[in-house]
Amino acid sequence: MLGASVDCPACRVSVIPEVLVGTGYPVTAYQITFRDFCQLLTEPPYRAHVLPFLREWFGYEVPLEPSGFSIRAADGSTVPPLSVHQQIQANAQRQHDLYQTAMSLWR
C-alpha cells in the first residue's frame, strides 16, 4: 500500500504510508508499490512498456489527463488505479511480469 492513500485505523484520517528515512522496504518478492505503479503509467518512457499489459490482461486503456491519468475499461467506465494495482499484485504471474518490466526500465 506504500504510495496509496489509506485511512488510519486509529483516527480515520487519510494518510499516504511512506518508508521512514533510515529504514528499507519490506521484502515482498515481486511486488511494486502503488506509487511506482502510478509512475509506470504516467512517465512517457515507461508507459509504452506497461500499457500493453493492462490492455492484454484487462482490456484497459490509460489516457493521460491534465490532472494525471485515469484507467478506462472497454465500456468507458473509470476503474480505480488502486484496484488495478491490487489485482496485479494478487496474481503471481502478472506481478512477476510487471516487476521484471519495471526493473529492466529502472536499471
C-alpha positions, -999 to +999 in steps of 0.1 A: +000+000+000+030+023+000+021+053-020-017+048-018-039+069+003-055+048+032-075+057+063-056+053+096-074+026+115-070+045+148-080+081+138-096+076+104-075+103+089-064+097+053-027+092+051-001+080+025+023+055+041+059+060+033+092+043+042+109+061+070+143+075+064+169+050+076+147+020+070+140-001+040+111-016+021+098-049+034+108-079+014+079-086-009+093-108-038+079-092-070+056-065-056+060-029-065+045+000-046+014+018-057+034+049-061+058+031-085+028+016-104+014+051-109+049+063-121+049+034-147+016+046-160+024+083-162+061+086-173+064+085-211+095+063-212+077+036-191+041+038-205+049+022-238+062-009-220+035-011-193+002-002-211+002-033-233+000-054-201-032-036-190-047-039-224-039-076-226-048-086-191-079-064-186-088-046-218-080-013-201-067+020-216-049+047-197-054+081-211-033+110-197-053+139-184-044+173-171-049+161-136-028+129-142-043+097-156-073+075-155-078+039-162-108+031-185-125-002-191-137-012-226-171+003-218-156+036-210-161+034-172-134+045-149-115+019-129-098+029-096-060+026-101-055+011-066-080-017-076-060-025-107-027-024-087-042-049-062-055-072-090-020-073-104-004-079-071-028-107-063-018-127-095+017-141-092+024-142-130+012-107-136+030-094-106+062-110-119+058-097-154+052-061-143+080-063-118+105-076-143+095-050-168+098-022-142+132-034-131+145-036-167+133+000-172+148+014-140+182-002-143 
